[in-house]
């Protein structure tokens, strides 16, 4: 049996990757620039791959997957649709995804600090997700 900190960190990372994939799916049809579309699709694939790793680790730990909180998903959906209704541009898409990345980075860093007893692999995957989010923010700057 895996310790509680490890399971909690894996669950939060799992929820985060699902939230990222959902956010990208929500806006991808609005994207006009093919390079931005490719960037978002690549990021989605990377999040899905990390999510698959997380699922395997959770199963090995005897734990279940964790979906994003319905309130967080709902608030994200409202914000996205309101902003896109006012300005349906690639700049708005980049802004929305950047905001989501920043929230994800903050949350995952908080969980990394909170669950200090988590095993090495779960901490590494959390850092990998944070790095992925940071890189996406950097790559999106030219579309803002």
Secondary structure, 3 states (H helix, E strand, C coil): CCCHHHHHHHHHHHHHHHHHHHHHHHHHHHCCCHHHHHHHHHHHHHHHHHHHHHHHHHHHCCCCCCCCCHHHHHHHHHHHHHHHHHCCCHHHHHHHHHHHHHHHHHHHHHHHHHCCCCCHHHHHHHHHHHHHHHHHHHHHHHHC
